[in-house]
Amino acid sequence: MNEDSAAEDSQASEPTPDRAKPAKAKPDEAKNWDVTKIPSWNGFLRLADVHQFFGCSMPQAMRKAAQMELPVPAFKPGNQKAEWLIAEKDLLSYFREQHKAAAKDHRLKAVASGN
């Protein structure tokens, strides 16, 4: 084997842009949740897609769903191997309740500060 063929072999083994691994999302980018991009199925959402709105990890959310401790009802359609689902309208109601509480706190703070 001559030097030219050895150089060609080493270049062939280097990753090309076509074979490059996709970049992983940075941790801070993963926390930028966009509610409008959550897939819905006939008005139901997978708990795996919305657990972060309840401030817990997926294993915690599954445990809370099983113990009925989530702020919205969750269920498994069909059998126990199915994924946990929640109704989109229930999640929106939860958001509205959270917004009302935050708006009330905001108004109380504004009154207390004299604004």
Helices and strands as residue ranges (DSSP letters): H 3-13, H 27-30, G 35-37, E 44-46, H 47-50, G 51-54, H 58-66, E 74-75, E 85-87, H 88-113
